[in-house]
């Protein structure tokens, strides 16, 4: 709590100016990763928000939103892949061919991250490719 923070601050202050800066930047980096992002949302909350937006959008910007989701859960925080996989796959039923093509690409990227997903997703892939 507060005592630990005070002790850490005191320890940092007693070091040389150079090391204080490095520790400070590193601690800021880790704090940002664990806590909310710039907009006050965690990565997981941001993904939920984007998926909700994508579900409501009926035009081409749906792909843009889904690509943001892909970026977050494939590249930024792959630990979220398992949590949101089913929500992305649900877009396989979208009337837009572009959205269905996106789902195929997403499955490809997800399987590159975790090959075991291929067994789970092969039926979805088969359905999408039959069109």
N, C-alpha and C positions, 0 to 999 in steps of 0.2 A: 503494500500500500504506500502511503505517504512517506513512512520512514524509509522504506527501501528506495523510493525515488530520491529522497534527500541524500541518502548515503551514496547513491549512484552519481548524483550531481556533484557531491563533494569529492568523490573519487576522480571524476572527470576533470574538475577544476584544479586538482593537485597535479595533474599531468602536464606535459608541455602543450603549448597552444596548438601545435600541429595535430597531435593525437586527439585532442578534444574535438577538433573539427571533423576528423575522420569518424570518430565514434558517433558524433552527433548526426552526421549525414546517414551513417548506417542505421542508427536507431530510428531515424525518420523514415528511411526506406522500409524497414520491417514493420513499423507502425502503420504505414500506409497500406502495405500488403494485407495485413491482418484486419485492419479497421475499414471504415467506409471510405470510398473513393472521394474524388473532388466534389461530386454532386451529393455526397452524404449517403450513398448507397454502397453496400458491399457488392462484390461481383455477382454473387448469387441473387441478390435483390434486383440488380440491374438486368440479369438474364430473365427473371420472372417478368419484370416490367416490359422488356422487349418482346417476349413471347406473347404477352397480353396484347401489346400493340399489333403484332403480326396477325393475331387471330382476328382483329377487328378491321384490318386494312384489306381493301378489295382491289387495289390497283398495283402497279409495278413496284411501288416503294416497299411492298411486303418483302421482296427479295433483299433489298438493302438492309432492312431490319433483321432478317434471318441471317444475313452474312455477318452482322454485328454479333449476333448470338454465337455463331460458329467461331468467330475470332475469340470471343470470351471463353468458351468452354473447350475449344480444341487447343488454342495457343496460350491464352493467358492463364487459365486455371483448369487443366485437364481433370482435376479431381471432381469437377462438377459434371463431367461427361455422363457418368452413370446416373446422376440425379435427374438430368434433363433429356436423356436420350429418347424416352418415350414421347415426350412433348414435341420434340423435333420430328420424330417419325410419324406422328399424327398428321403432319402436313402432307403425307403421301396421298391423302384423299382430296387434296385441294384441287379445284377445277382448273387452275392455271398449270399449263404444261411446264412453264418456267419454274414454278415452285416445286413441282414433282422432280424436275431435273436437279434442282438445288438439293432435294432430299437424297437423291442418288449420290451426288458429290459429297454431301455431308457423311453419308454412310461410308464412302471411300476414305475420307479423312479420319473418321472415327476408328475404322479398322486399322489404319496405319498407326494410330496411337495404341490400340489394344486389339490385337489379332483375334482374341477370344470372342470379341463382339460379332465377328463374322458368322459364327454358328447361330447366334441369336437373331441376326438381321438378314440371313440368307433368304428367308421366306418373303420378307418385305422387299428385298432387292428383286427377287423373282417376279413379284406382283408388279412392281414399278416398271420393270423392263418389258413385261408383256404389254403394258400400256392399256 
